[in-house]
Amino acid sequence: LQLQESGPGLMKPSQTLSLTCTVFGGSITAKYMAWTWIRQAPGKGLEWIGYIDYSGNTYYSPSLMSRTSISTDTSNNRVSLQVNSVTPEDTAVYYCAEGGMEYWGKGTLITVSS
């Protein structure tokens, strides 16, 4: 499996962040598969954001669930992450990973700054 994140790079506060993770080498809807989003802010540890499973069930970190949404685009084999009303505290490298955390993308840096 290979995973590749893509996103806007630089954002302004209050905007909506939309990231995509394109999966190569496997179907995102394969049975028992799940897809996770994780982020790492500068100088901090990894933070789990949430995941979506092969049935479309979603699970979110309590600290982010009020403004986070994860969805799939099965026609393009992609998993998407949306974070509303971003602030500078959302500045981080965002990663997508296969549910077992064995396969990760390289990450994409999102910087929120006015």
Secondary structure as UniProt FT lines:
FT   STRAND          2..6
FT   STRAND          10..11
FT   TURN            13..14
FT   STRAND          17..24
FT   TURN            28..29
FT   TURN            31..32
FT   STRAND          34..40
FT   TURN            42..43
FT   STRAND          46..53
FT   TURN            54..55
FT   STRAND          58..60
FT   TURN            62..64
FT   HELIX           65..67
FT   STRAND          68..73
FT   TURN            74..77
FT   STRAND          78..83
FT   HELIX           88..90
FT   STRAND          92..98
FT   TURN            99..100
FT   STRAND          108..112
//
